Amino acid sequence: MPSAPYRLVDGKAKIQIEDILGTKPGGGWVYQAPGVGNPGAEGAHYYYKSQTAEGSHKTAPVEGRFAITLDIETAGVYGLLLRVSRDTSDPPDARNDIWIQIDGDTTAVMPEGTPPLTEGGDGFVKFKSSPPPGTWSTAKVFSTPTHGDANAPSDVVLGKGLHTVVFAPRSTGYHIDSLQVVTRSLFPDETIAVSSAIATGSDDFESLHGASSDDLDLGRVNGNASPVGVRFTGFDIAAGAEIESAYFVFTANAAAAALGSLAIQLQGTLGARDFVAGGHLDTRTYLEETVTWDNIGAWEKDKAYRSADISDLIEALVAGGGLEAEDALAFRLTGTGSRSAYSFDGAGAAPELVINYVEPA
């Protein structure tokens, strides 16, 4: 299940899996109370399905996935270290790994020069460690598909902001205990982060309920398409600035489990009117470019979720000209799956647009 955002303290964070999965994890994971099972666990831990059966998933299953959200304050390279164990090394090439996905596609956040990784579909790669049976060790490499090739260190490039790490089971009998996130190196802190939340009920809109709903039903509702519009103002970014990344932050109004996918479009004007005075979604003209927010994982009520990067859309509209506070950006989101987020009129946080940029030289 998704977590509240974890922040690094003194360059590191340690997350106990029991804080995410609890005592009734489901999805094939089996809870081991403190003092039960393999000795040396840091409190409670989990193993997948069976301690005696064989087998592994060749692709990342939907069942058994769980997510951890990180709040990174400074862009840089970060190491992911997972404490793991196994009961036997028979067969020797099994019981030694788990699938991991970062921000929808792990390969997209790997440092330059990383070799091809063993992929499990949906942006997952194989996270590997083979400790002696009954002992604990640290998974700290991502597996490569060619036998004999050196595995890649589990170091990833993360920008400032929220990041989602999703695990999916692979090896039957594999034990997991805790995740550490450690700082490897930080990038020069030249990036400026600005954000704006929807500030009026006429700046968000869903086709099934109009501009006065307390939630935004993204994707589909009861089999019907539910396009959603969001409009943001208040950004003051100088001409010539380089927009490094941009994304929405939605706060879930309800839990959702099935995977989803949303297409994000931007209206082709900096003077987009609100959704009362300026008409509904289909009467507007959008840029040709579209960003796909794919492989949207499970949502938990009242947790915040970051969209795919939409900086290319904003760059295409602004074309180096910057943004002024009175400019208005209006987006349309359509797609599959079903996600419910708080609107401005809802009881939770309204949708937010975050833009990270570097000032012109």
Residue frames as qw, qx, qy, qz and C-alpha x, y, z in Angstrom:
[[0.000, 0.889, 0.458, 0.000, 0.00, 0.00, 0.00],
 [0.344, 0.682, -0.065, 0.642, 1.23, 3.54, -0.62],
 [0.549, -0.402, -0.435, 0.590, 2.95, 5.32, 2.24],
 [0.072, -0.982, -0.085, 0.152, 3.05, 8.84, 3.55],
 [0.557, 0.730, -0.269, 0.290, 6.12, 10.61, 2.11],
 [0.804, -0.453, -0.032, 0.385, 9.41, 9.74, 3.81],
 [0.222, 0.938, -0.219, 0.149, 12.13, 12.37, 4.00],
 [0.785, 0.162, -0.371, 0.469, 15.85, 11.81, 4.40],
 [0.431, -0.897, 0.082, -0.054, 17.48, 12.98, 7.64],
 [0.377, -0.701, 0.553, 0.248, 21.24, 13.59, 7.58],
 [0.276, 0.514, -0.677, -0.449, 21.32, 12.14, 4.07],
 [0.219, 0.030, -0.969, -0.112, 19.50, 8.87, 4.73],
 [0.671, -0.166, 0.128, -0.712, 16.18, 7.25, 5.58],
 [0.067, 0.085, -0.993, 0.038, 15.25, 3.82, 6.87],
 [0.644, -0.057, -0.096, -0.757, 11.76, 2.48, 6.24],
 [0.317, -0.082, 0.920, -0.215, 10.49, -0.63, 8.01],
 [0.269, -0.107, -0.759, -0.583, 8.32, -2.70, 5.67],
 [0.180, -0.440, -0.845, 0.246, 5.99, -3.48, 8.60],
 [0.063, 0.467, 0.248, -0.847, 5.03, 0.22, 8.63],
 [0.318, 0.228, -0.475, -0.788, 3.75, -0.24, 5.07],
 [0.469, -0.046, -0.806, -0.357, 2.21, -3.72, 5.06],
 [0.601, -0.381, 0.260, -0.653, 1.02, -4.14, 8.65],
 [0.419, -0.236, 0.848, -0.222, 0.06, -7.50, 10.15],
 [0.665, 0.392, 0.624, -0.116, -2.33, -8.58, 7.35],
 [0.109, -0.486, 0.431, 0.753, -0.42, -7.77, 4.17],
 [0.733, 0.526, 0.335, -0.271, -2.28, -9.83, 1.57],
 [0.496, 0.777, -0.318, -0.223, -1.09, -10.23, -2.01],
 [0.898, 0.218, -0.351, 0.148, 0.83, -13.39, -1.16],
 [0.193, 0.553, -0.558, 0.588, 3.00, -11.81, 1.54],
 [0.744, -0.430, -0.510, 0.039, 3.13, -13.66, 4.88],
 [0.215, -0.837, 0.237, -0.444, 3.64, -11.71, 8.10],
 [0.743, -0.051, -0.541, 0.390, 6.34, -12.84, 10.56],
 [0.424, -0.888, -0.103, -0.143, 5.97, -11.29, 14.02],
 [0.050, 0.789, -0.544, 0.281, 9.06, -10.04, 15.90],
 [0.418, -0.438, 0.764, -0.222, 11.12, -13.02, 17.06],
 [0.834, 0.229, 0.476, -0.162, 9.42, -15.41, 14.62],
 [0.769, 0.634, 0.032, 0.074, 11.19, -16.86, 11.59],
 [0.727, 0.381, -0.203, 0.534, 14.71, -16.07, 10.48],
 [0.537, -0.680, -0.212, 0.453, 16.73, -14.69, 13.43],
 [0.424, -0.188, 0.166, 0.871, 18.21, -11.23, 13.14],
 [0.090, 0.664, 0.528, 0.523, 15.17, -9.50, 11.67],
 [0.083, 0.108, -0.249, 0.959, 14.65, -5.90, 12.71],
 [0.485, 0.142, 0.384, -0.773, 11.27, -6.55, 14.33],
 [0.753, 0.365, 0.493, -0.237, 8.58, -7.97, 12.07],
 [0.020, 0.415, -0.646, -0.641, 9.29, -9.05, 8.50],
 [0.781, 0.368, 0.166, -0.477, 7.61, -10.84, 5.55],
 [0.280, -0.221, 0.831, 0.426, 8.20, -13.69, 3.16],
 [0.510, 0.275, -0.307, -0.755, 6.45, -14.39, -0.14],
 [0.788, 0.059, -0.380, -0.481, 3.89, -17.24, -0.31],
 [0.975, -0.199, -0.097, -0.029, 5.86, -20.21, 1.03],
 [0.273, -0.778, 0.565, 0.035, 9.12, -21.10, 2.72],
 [0.630, -0.171, 0.749, 0.113, 9.29, -24.51, 1.02],
 [0.701, 0.582, 0.412, 0.008, 7.71, -24.25, -2.45],
 [0.448, -0.165, 0.398, 0.783, 9.67, -23.24, -5.53],
 [0.326, 0.705, 0.557, 0.295, 8.87, -20.73, -8.24],
 [0.205, -0.440, -0.025, 0.874, 9.29, -17.15, -9.36],
 [0.430, 0.792, 0.360, -0.240, 7.40, -14.60, -11.46],
 [0.606, 0.164, 0.373, 0.683, 8.96, -13.90, -14.84],
 [0.050, 0.545, 0.201, 0.813, 7.06, -10.59, -15.00],
 [0.023, -0.060, 0.532, -0.844, 5.94, -8.30, -12.19],
 [0.166, -0.517, -0.830, -0.128, 2.49, -9.40, -10.94],
 [0.229, -0.602, -0.106, -0.757, -0.14, -6.87, -9.95],
 [0.777, -0.566, -0.230, -0.152, -1.04, -8.87, -6.83],
 [0.810, -0.355, -0.145, 0.443, 1.35, -8.22, -3.97],
 [0.396, 0.512, -0.017, 0.762, 2.60, -4.81, -5.07],
 [0.379, -0.818, -0.332, 0.277, 3.20, -2.16, -2.42],
 [0.398, 0.711, 0.046, 0.578, 4.52, 1.39, -2.66],
 [0.514, -0.563, -0.223, 0.608, 6.74, 3.74, -0.69],
 [0.266, 0.899, 0.172, 0.303, 6.73, 7.50, -1.34],
 [0.623, -0.239, -0.102, 0.738, 9.96, 9.50, -0.93],
 [0.078, 0.985, 0.151, 0.009, 10.14, 13.28, -0.57],
 [0.742, 0.041, 0.043, 0.668, 13.56, 14.28, -1.93],
 [0.135, -0.910, -0.149, 0.362, 14.73, 17.76, -0.94],
 [0.008, -0.764, 0.460, 0.452, 17.83, 17.98, -3.17],
 [0.864, 0.454, -0.141, -0.165, 18.35, 16.39, -6.59],
 [0.130, -0.667, 0.734, 0.014, 21.12, 13.82, -6.72],
 [0.639, 0.160, -0.739, -0.141, 22.08, 10.16, -6.87],
 [0.597, -0.408, 0.437, -0.535, 20.57, 7.98, -4.16],
 [0.253, 0.202, -0.946, -0.028, 21.24, 4.36, -3.22],
 [0.789, -0.235, -0.036, -0.566, 18.40, 1.93, -2.46],
 [0.183, 0.313, -0.904, 0.228, 19.30, -0.88, -0.06],
 [0.786, -0.252, -0.170, -0.538, 16.79, -3.62, 0.80],
 [0.256, -0.402, 0.828, -0.294, 17.39, -5.97, 3.78],
 [0.822, 0.137, -0.315, -0.454, 16.54, -9.50, 2.66],
 [0.385, -0.353, 0.840, -0.148, 16.83, -13.18, 3.60],
 [0.755, 0.150, -0.457, -0.446, 15.95, -16.64, 2.29],
 [0.808, -0.365, 0.375, -0.269, 15.50, -20.09, 3.80],
 [0.826, -0.027, 0.506, 0.246, 17.27, -22.17, 1.18],
 [0.080, 0.631, -0.466, -0.615, 19.46, -21.81, -1.89],
 [0.223, 0.050, 0.931, 0.286, 17.77, -24.70, -3.68],
 [0.789, 0.406, 0.159, 0.433, 17.34, -24.07, -6.57],
 [0.537, -0.329, -0.044, 0.776, 20.42, -21.80, -6.58],
 [0.144, 0.169, 0.314, 0.923, 19.07, -19.31, -9.11],
 [0.343, -0.647, -0.507, -0.455, 15.77, -18.71, -7.30],
 [0.571, -0.715, -0.362, 0.180, 14.72, -17.12, -3.97],
 [0.581, -0.240, -0.016, 0.777, 17.11, -14.26, -4.57],
 [0.120, 0.069, 0.215, 0.967, 15.25, -11.24, -5.91],
 [0.160, 0.674, 0.596, -0.406, 12.22, -8.95, -5.99],
 [0.343, 0.587, 0.420, 0.601, 10.82, -6.60, -8.65],
 [0.217, -0.603, -0.256, 0.724, 11.19, -2.82, -8.17],
 [0.296, 0.672, 0.436, 0.520, 9.69, 0.13, -10.08],
 [0.293, -0.468, -0.215, 0.805, 10.63, 3.78, -9.53],
 [0.218, 0.534, -0.003, -0.817, 8.42, 6.62, -10.79],
 [0.763, 0.480, 0.153, -0.404, 6.79, 4.28, -13.29],
 [0.848, 0.490, -0.154, 0.134, 10.01, 3.21, -15.04],
 [0.706, -0.611, 0.176, 0.312, 13.18, 2.28, -13.16],
 [0.720, 0.180, 0.288, 0.606, 15.35, 2.38, -16.29],
 [0.199, 0.833, 0.207, 0.472, 14.48, 6.07, -16.76],
 [0.370, -0.905, 0.132, -0.161, 16.07, 7.06, -13.42],
 [0.902, -0.187, 0.093, 0.379, 19.30, 5.09, -13.78],
 [0.221, -0.777, 0.287, 0.514, 22.62, 7.00, -14.02],
 [0.595, 0.704, -0.299, -0.246, 24.16, 7.47, -17.44],
 [0.254, 0.539, -0.803, 0.006, 26.18, 4.45, -18.53],
 [0.626, -0.140, 0.663, -0.385, 24.05, 1.86, -16.70],
 [0.044, 0.114, -0.906, -0.406, 23.95, -1.42, -18.69],
 [0.597, -0.210, -0.459, -0.623, 20.63, -2.97, -19.77],
 [0.328, -0.228, 0.722, -0.565, 18.70, -4.37, -16.80],
 [0.089, -0.219, -0.964, -0.118, 16.49, -7.44, -16.39],
 [0.347, -0.070, 0.018, -0.935, 12.99, -6.06, -16.86],
 [0.118, 0.230, 0.942, -0.213, 9.70, -7.44, -15.61],
 [0.026, -0.586, -0.636, -0.501, 7.26, -5.24, -17.52],
 [0.287, -0.878, -0.359, -0.132, 5.43, -2.12, -16.30],
 [0.094, 0.861, -0.283, 0.412, 8.76, -0.39, -15.63],
 [0.783, -0.564, 0.252, -0.069, 9.98, -2.99, -13.10],
 [0.517, 0.565, -0.632, 0.121, 13.53, -4.38, -12.92],
 [0.876, -0.249, -0.401, 0.092, 15.02, -7.19, -10.85],
 [0.210, -0.788, 0.409, -0.408, 16.45, -6.14, -7.43],
 [0.894, 0.092, -0.437, 0.029, 18.84, -8.88, -6.33],
 [0.164, -0.641, 0.675, -0.327, 20.69, -10.43, -3.38],
 [0.859, 0.004, -0.496, -0.124, 21.56, -14.06, -2.60],
 [0.304, -0.649, 0.566, -0.408, 22.38, -14.36, 1.14],
 [0.223, 0.129, -0.959, 0.114, 23.36, -17.69, 2.69],
 [0.525, -0.461, -0.623, -0.352, 20.21, -19.53, 3.83],
 [0.586, -0.619, -0.486, 0.193, 18.85, -18.31, 7.16],
 [0.427, -0.346, -0.104, 0.829, 20.91, -15.11, 7.21],
 [0.212, 0.912, 0.297, -0.189, 20.17, -11.50, 6.32],
 [0.506, -0.084, 0.287, 0.809, 22.00, -9.40, 3.75],
 [0.178, 0.677, 0.112, -0.706, 21.45, -6.24, 1.70],
 [0.602, 0.536, 0.509, 0.303, 20.11, -6.22, -1.85],
 [0.140, -0.783, 0.089, 0.599, 22.15, -3.49, -3.54],
 [0.103, -0.256, 0.667, 0.692, 22.27, -4.36, -7.24],
 [0.711, 0.434, 0.135, -0.537, 19.85, -4.46, -10.14],
 [0.719, -0.047, 0.659, 0.216, 20.25, -7.59, -12.23],
 [0.277, 0.543, -0.479, -0.632, 21.47, -7.57, -15.84],
 [0.892, 0.203, 0.111, -0.387, 20.00, -10.09, -18.32],
 [0.722, 0.510, -0.467, 0.035, 23.26, -11.50, -19.73],
 [0.900, -0.416, -0.029, 0.129, 24.94, -14.19, -17.63],
 [0.758, -0.012, -0.015, 0.652, 28.40, -13.09, -16.53],
 [0.152, 0.665, 0.072, 0.728, 27.77, -9.36, -16.91],
 [0.216, -0.064, -0.565, 0.794, 28.33, -7.25, -13.81],
 [0.131, -0.744, -0.654, -0.022, 25.09, -6.25, -12.10],
 [0.120, 0.621, 0.035, 0.774, 24.36, -2.53, -11.78],
 [0.154, -0.114, -0.618, 0.763, 24.48, -0.82, -8.37],
 [0.086, -0.700, -0.703, -0.087, 20.99, 0.05, -7.11],
 [0.189, -0.427, -0.111, 0.877, 21.75, 3.78, -7.39],
 [0.257, 0.685, 0.621, 0.281, 19.14, 6.05, -9.00],
 [0.169, 0.112, 0.036, 0.979, 18.90, 9.69, -10.04],
 [0.122, -0.709, -0.689, 0.088, 16.09, 11.51, -8.23],
 [0.108, 0.507, 0.087, 0.850, 15.06, 15.12, -8.70],
 [0.092, -0.007, 0.521, -0.848, 13.65, 17.33, -6.00],
 [0.612, -0.068, -0.135, -0.776, 10.08, 16.37, -5.07],
 [0.780, -0.118, 0.485, -0.377, 7.97, 13.26, -4.55],
 [0.378, 0.377, -0.795, -0.286, 9.04, 9.87, -5.92],
 [0.866, -0.132, 0.197, -0.441, 7.22, 6.54, -5.78],
 [0.100, 0.398, -0.911, -0.042, 9.05, 3.24, -5.25],
 [0.863, -0.021, 0.029, -0.504, 6.88, 0.18, -5.96],
 [0.157, -0.348, 0.924, 0.003, 7.85, -3.39, -5.09],
 [0.855, 0.102, -0.160, -0.483, 6.30, -6.51, -6.63],
 [0.743, -0.358, 0.564, -0.036, 7.01, -10.10, -5.56],
 [0.544, 0.543, -0.579, -0.272, 9.22, -12.33, -7.68],
 [0.398, 0.257, -0.871, 0.130, 10.82, -15.21, -5.72],
 [0.786, -0.453, -0.315, -0.277, 8.76, -17.60, -3.61],
 [0.829, -0.378, -0.260, 0.320, 10.17, -17.76, -0.07],
 [0.426, 0.393, -0.143, 0.802, 12.07, -14.46, -0.33],
 [0.402, -0.695, -0.474, 0.362, 12.09, -12.46, 2.93],
 [0.231, 0.611, 0.043, 0.756, 12.06, -8.64, 3.17],
 [0.489, -0.476, -0.514, 0.520, 12.66, -6.50, 6.25],
 [0.099, -0.846, -0.153, 0.502, 13.51, -2.82, 5.64],
 [0.584, 0.642, 0.201, 0.455, 14.50, -0.33, 2.93],
 [0.397, -0.634, -0.002, 0.663, 17.29, 2.19, 3.32],
 [0.471, 0.813, 0.176, 0.295, 17.71, 5.24, 1.09],
 [0.583, -0.557, 0.071, 0.587, 21.17, 6.79, 1.26],
 [0.299, 0.928, -0.082, -0.208, 22.67, 9.81, -0.46],
 [0.848, 0.097, 0.204, 0.480, 25.47, 9.01, -2.90],
 [0.340, -0.055, 0.134, 0.929, 25.99, 12.51, -4.35],
 [0.168, 0.778, 0.457, -0.397, 24.03, 15.74, -4.67],
 [0.464, 0.546, 0.347, 0.605, 23.71, 17.95, -7.72],
 [0.169, 0.016, -0.140, 0.976, 24.41, 21.69, -7.50],
 [0.053, 0.621, 0.716, -0.314, 21.30, 23.23, -5.98],
 [0.032, -0.127, 0.256, 0.958, 20.49, 25.62, -8.81],
 [0.178, -0.408, -0.780, -0.439, 16.95, 24.37, -9.35],
 [0.253, -0.029, 0.321, -0.912, 14.09, 26.55, -8.15],
 [0.093, -0.358, -0.924, -0.092, 10.82, 24.82, -7.25],
 [0.298, 0.025, 0.136, -0.945, 7.56, 26.76, -7.46],
 [0.029, -0.318, -0.945, -0.068, 4.04, 25.47, -7.04],
 [0.359, -0.040, 0.014, -0.933, 0.46, 26.63, -7.30],
 [0.155, 0.273, 0.933, -0.178, -2.68, 24.90, -6.05],
 [0.100, -0.526, -0.615, -0.578, -6.11, 25.35, -7.59],
 [0.099, -0.075, -0.439, 0.890, -7.58, 28.34, -5.78],
 [0.489, 0.169, 0.135, -0.845, -11.20, 28.43, -6.91],
 [0.633, 0.173, 0.727, -0.202, -13.94, 25.95, -7.72],
 [0.648, 0.706, 0.076, -0.277, -14.15, 27.15, -11.32],
 [0.172, 0.741, -0.628, -0.165, -10.53, 26.05, -11.96],
 [0.147, -0.164, 0.973, 0.073, -11.21, 22.32, -11.83],
 [0.676, 0.240, -0.081, -0.692, -13.83, 20.43, -13.80],
 [0.283, -0.068, 0.950, 0.110, -15.03, 16.88, -14.44],
 [0.268, -0.030, -0.594, -0.758, -17.27, 16.07, -17.36],
 [0.355, -0.364, -0.855, -0.101, -19.70, 13.93, -15.36],
 [0.335, -0.674, -0.564, 0.341, -20.36, 16.53, -12.66],
 [0.155, 0.907, 0.143, 0.365, -19.18, 19.94, -13.90],
 [0.348, 0.515, -0.368, 0.691, -17.24, 22.51, -11.89],
 [0.455, -0.570, 0.230, -0.644, -18.93, 22.08, -8.52],
 [0.910, -0.147, -0.387, -0.034, -17.99, 18.52, -7.53],
 [0.510, -0.783, 0.342, -0.100, -16.08, 17.77, -4.33],
 [0.681, -0.304, 0.597, 0.296, -13.90, 15.25, -6.19],
 [0.413, 0.622, -0.458, -0.483, -12.31, 14.70, -9.58],
 [0.877, 0.030, 0.475, -0.062, -13.02, 11.27, -11.08],
 [0.101, 0.671, -0.600, -0.424, -10.02, 10.58, -13.30],
 [0.100, -0.148, 0.951, 0.253, -10.19, 7.96, -16.05],
 [0.424, -0.238, -0.677, -0.552, -13.52, 6.15, -16.13],
 [0.345, -0.066, 0.608, -0.712, -16.54, 5.91, -13.83],
 [0.665, 0.254, 0.604, -0.358, -18.89, 2.94, -14.13],
 [0.636, 0.268, 0.624, 0.367, -17.52, 2.30, -17.61],
 [0.300, 0.908, 0.265, 0.122, -18.04, 5.89, -18.76],
 [0.558, 0.312, -0.088, 0.764, -15.20, 8.20, -19.80],
 [0.342, -0.874, -0.293, 0.181, -14.61, 10.98, -17.25],
 [0.509, 0.482, -0.055, 0.711, -12.37, 13.72, -18.73],
 [0.453, -0.757, -0.284, 0.376, -11.06, 16.14, -16.10],
 [0.377, 0.729, -0.005, 0.572, -9.78, 19.71, -16.45],
 [0.564, -0.641, -0.209, 0.476, -7.45, 21.60, -14.11],
 [0.325, 0.813, 0.070, 0.478, -6.32, 25.23, -14.46],
 [0.658, -0.479, -0.185, 0.550, -3.39, 26.93, -12.70],
 [0.222, 0.891, -0.005, 0.397, -2.19, 30.53, -12.35],
 [0.519, -0.846, 0.124, -0.011, 0.39, 32.38, -10.26],
 [0.852, -0.095, 0.181, 0.483, 3.70, 31.31, -11.84],
 [0.129, 0.970, -0.164, -0.123, 6.36, 33.98, -12.36],
 [0.816, -0.156, 0.384, 0.404, 9.23, 32.45, -14.34],
 [0.007, 0.741, -0.285, -0.608, 11.66, 34.59, -16.32],
 [0.773, 0.604, -0.099, -0.167, 12.01, 34.28, -20.09],
 [0.450, 0.629, -0.622, 0.119, 14.87, 31.97, -21.01],
 [0.512, -0.422, 0.660, -0.352, 14.53, 29.83, -17.87],
 [0.419, 0.181, -0.861, -0.225, 14.98, 26.08, -18.36],
 [0.772, -0.258, 0.178, -0.553, 12.05, 24.07, -17.06],
 [0.056, 0.394, -0.917, 0.036, 13.63, 20.85, -15.78],
 [0.162, -0.254, -0.953, -0.019, 10.49, 19.07, -14.63],
 [0.412, -0.116, 0.114, -0.897, 6.84, 19.69, -13.85],
 [0.288, -0.194, -0.935, -0.069, 4.08, 17.52, -12.44],
 [0.545, -0.520, -0.169, -0.636, 0.68, 17.51, -10.76],
 [0.075, 0.074, -0.872, 0.478, 0.14, 16.43, -7.17],
 [0.601, -0.346, -0.388, -0.607, -3.26, 14.88, -6.57],
 [0.221, -0.220, 0.778, -0.546, -4.55, 13.82, -3.15],
 [0.272, -0.171, -0.905, -0.279, -6.64, 10.67, -3.25],
 [0.516, -0.226, 0.127, -0.816, -10.28, 11.03, -2.25],
 [0.926, -0.090, 0.172, -0.323, -10.72, 7.24, -2.25],
 [0.497, -0.387, 0.748, 0.210, -8.67, 4.07, -2.44],
 [0.781, 0.518, -0.137, -0.320, -8.09, 2.39, -5.82],
 [0.720, -0.355, 0.576, 0.156, -6.21, -0.76, -6.74],
 [0.787, 0.421, 0.392, 0.224, -6.37, -1.49, -10.49],
 [0.451, -0.180, 0.290, 0.825, -3.70, 0.00, -12.76],
 [0.311, 0.855, 0.342, -0.236, -4.59, 3.17, -14.63],
 [0.497, 0.042, 0.347, 0.795, -3.30, 5.32, -17.49],
 [0.132, 0.866, 0.334, -0.349, -4.04, 8.98, -18.22],
 [0.510, 0.418, 0.275, 0.700, -3.30, 11.14, -21.27],
 [0.221, -0.730, -0.239, 0.601, -2.46, 14.74, -20.33],
 [0.411, 0.564, 0.364, 0.616, -3.00, 17.61, -22.78],
 [0.233, -0.473, -0.205, 0.825, -2.37, 21.36, -22.43],
 [0.339, 0.852, 0.391, -0.075, -4.61, 24.03, -23.92],
 [0.646, 0.262, 0.191, 0.691, -2.68, 26.03, -26.51],
 [0.029, 0.799, 0.081, 0.594, -2.85, 29.43, -24.85],
 [0.356, 0.014, -0.568, 0.742, -1.42, 31.21, -21.82],
 [0.293, -0.106, 0.151, -0.938, -4.78, 32.93, -21.38],
 [0.327, -0.257, -0.893, -0.174, -6.92, 29.87, -20.66],
 [0.439, -0.403, 0.062, -0.801, -10.22, 30.89, -19.10],
 [0.338, -0.154, 0.815, -0.444, -11.78, 29.04, -16.18],
 [0.011, -0.139, -0.958, -0.251, -14.24, 26.20, -16.68],
 [0.180, 0.656, 0.621, -0.390, -17.31, 28.34, -16.03],
 [0.214, 0.793, -0.036, -0.570, -16.59, 31.43, -18.15],
 [0.079, 0.581, -0.652, -0.481, -14.39, 29.70, -20.71],
 [0.809, 0.224, -0.331, -0.430, -16.46, 26.67, -21.62],
 [0.910, -0.271, 0.298, -0.097, -16.01, 22.97, -21.05],
 [0.568, -0.439, 0.592, 0.367, -13.14, 20.69, -22.03],
 [0.614, 0.278, 0.649, 0.352, -14.12, 19.70, -25.57],
 [0.304, 0.919, 0.247, 0.035, -14.64, 23.27, -26.78],
 [0.260, -0.862, 0.334, 0.278, -10.95, 24.12, -26.28],
 [0.753, 0.592, -0.277, 0.079, -7.95, 23.72, -28.59],
 [0.756, -0.572, 0.282, 0.145, -5.00, 21.73, -27.24],
 [0.025, 0.701, -0.655, -0.280, -1.38, 21.35, -28.27],
 [0.808, 0.272, -0.466, -0.237, -0.56, 18.34, -30.44],
 [0.284, 0.347, -0.817, 0.362, 1.83, 17.00, -27.79],
 [0.796, -0.445, -0.144, -0.385, 0.42, 14.57, -25.24],
 [0.027, 0.463, -0.810, 0.360, 2.07, 13.15, -22.11],
 [0.783, -0.225, -0.517, -0.263, 1.02, 9.69, -20.93],
 [0.345, -0.497, 0.621, -0.498, 0.89, 9.07, -17.19],
 [0.768, 0.092, -0.580, -0.257, 1.17, 5.32, -17.42],
 [0.632, -0.054, -0.721, 0.279, 1.22, 2.42, -14.93],
 [0.308, -0.534, 0.246, -0.748, -0.60, 4.37, -12.23],
 [0.345, 0.000, -0.903, 0.255, -0.41, 2.13, -9.19],
 [0.383, -0.608, -0.694, 0.047, -2.72, 1.68, -6.22],
 [0.052, -0.538, 0.125, -0.832, -3.99, 4.77, -4.39],
 [0.377, -0.401, -0.736, 0.395, -4.78, 5.07, -0.69],
 [0.130, -0.877, -0.392, -0.247, -7.27, 7.63, 0.57],
 [0.293, -0.954, 0.016, 0.059, -5.74, 10.98, 1.68],
 [0.677, -0.327, 0.346, 0.561, -2.28, 10.19, 0.27],
 [0.252, 0.821, -0.180, -0.479, -0.59, 12.46, -2.29],
 [0.791, 0.149, 0.511, 0.303, 0.40, 11.16, -5.74],
 [0.053, -0.648, 0.342, 0.678, 2.68, 12.72, -8.32],
 [0.778, 0.570, 0.160, -0.210, 1.89, 12.58, -12.04],
 [0.784, 0.217, 0.246, 0.526, 4.24, 11.91, -14.93],
 [0.309, -0.419, 0.109, 0.847, 6.57, 14.74, -15.96],
 [0.392, 0.773, 0.495, 0.063, 4.66, 17.35, -18.03],
 [0.263, -0.668, 0.157, 0.678, 7.53, 19.82, -18.52],
 [0.307, 0.054, 0.663, 0.681, 7.60, 19.12, -22.29],
 [0.079, 0.736, 0.644, 0.190, 4.02, 20.37, -22.60],
 [0.201, -0.899, -0.173, 0.349, 4.76, 23.60, -20.75],
 [0.380, -0.428, 0.428, 0.699, 7.99, 24.16, -22.70],
 [0.303, 0.340, 0.713, 0.534, 6.12, 23.65, -25.98],
 [0.007, -0.868, -0.488, -0.094, 3.61, 26.36, -25.05],
 [0.320, -0.864, 0.007, 0.389, 5.99, 28.82, -23.41],
 [0.742, 0.546, 0.083, 0.380, 8.75, 28.36, -26.04],
 [0.592, 0.044, -0.191, 0.782, 11.34, 30.06, -23.83],
 [0.032, -0.627, -0.171, -0.759, 9.13, 33.05, -23.16],
 [0.072, 0.070, -0.656, 0.748, 8.62, 32.47, -19.45],
 [0.284, -0.608, -0.726, -0.149, 5.45, 32.77, -17.40],
 [0.075, -0.344, 0.217, -0.911, 3.80, 35.71, -15.68],
 [0.155, 0.079, 0.793, -0.584, 1.59, 35.49, -12.62],
 [0.562, 0.333, 0.210, -0.728, -1.58, 36.26, -14.58],
 [0.423, 0.275, -0.751, -0.427, -0.91, 33.55, -17.18],
 [0.757, -0.091, 0.444, -0.472, -3.23, 30.55, -16.93],
 [0.185, 0.290, -0.905, -0.250, -2.42, 26.95, -17.87],
 [0.779, 0.016, 0.260, -0.570, -5.38, 24.62, -18.47],
 [0.030, 0.297, -0.942, -0.156, -4.95, 20.85, -18.82],
 [0.840, 0.001, -0.096, -0.534, -7.23, 17.97, -19.84],
 [0.168, -0.337, 0.921, -0.101, -6.77, 14.44, -18.45],
 [0.849, 0.125, -0.101, -0.504, -8.43, 11.42, -20.07],
 [0.208, 0.438, -0.874, 0.005, -7.79, 7.71, -19.86],
 [0.750, -0.162, -0.609, -0.199, -8.44, 4.34, -18.27],
 [0.420, -0.121, -0.705, 0.558, -8.70, 3.01, -14.76],
 [0.332, -0.797, -0.360, -0.354, -10.49, 4.88, -12.01],
 [0.465, -0.080, -0.423, 0.774, -8.89, 7.37, -9.61],
 [0.204, -0.870, -0.388, -0.224, -10.70, 9.87, -7.39],
 [0.456, 0.065, -0.266, 0.847, -8.83, 13.01, -6.25],
 [0.103, -0.710, -0.458, 0.524, -9.98, 15.90, -4.09],
 [0.293, 0.682, 0.316, 0.591, -11.11, 18.98, -5.99],
 [0.081, 0.345, -0.241, 0.904, -10.99, 22.57, -4.72],
 [0.581, -0.394, -0.049, -0.711, -14.47, 22.02, -3.24],
 [0.818, -0.143, -0.557, 0.012, -13.45, 18.78, -1.52],
 [0.657, -0.751, 0.005, -0.065, -12.39, 18.12, 2.06],
 [0.817, -0.265, 0.184, 0.479, -8.74, 17.45, 1.17],
 [0.247, -0.554, 0.307, 0.733, -5.89, 19.22, -0.59],
 [0.617, 0.714, 0.098, -0.316, -6.75, 20.65, -4.01],
 [0.860, 0.306, 0.158, 0.378, -4.68, 19.61, -7.06],
 [0.274, -0.843, 0.232, 0.401, -1.29, 21.31, -7.29],
 [0.767, 0.595, -0.043, 0.236, 1.11, 22.00, -10.16],
 [0.581, -0.674, 0.255, 0.379, 4.83, 21.95, -9.34],
 [0.660, 0.722, -0.079, 0.194, 7.44, 23.40, -11.73],
 [0.682, -0.533, 0.212, 0.454, 11.19, 23.00, -11.22],
 [0.567, 0.783, 0.072, 0.244, 13.34, 25.37, -13.27],
 [0.639, -0.280, 0.029, 0.716, 16.78, 26.94, -13.55],
 [0.088, 0.892, 0.084, -0.435, 17.14, 30.70, -14.01],
 [0.704, 0.667, 0.020, 0.241, 18.62, 31.89, -17.31],
 [0.717, -0.142, -0.062, 0.679, 22.36, 32.56, -17.24]]
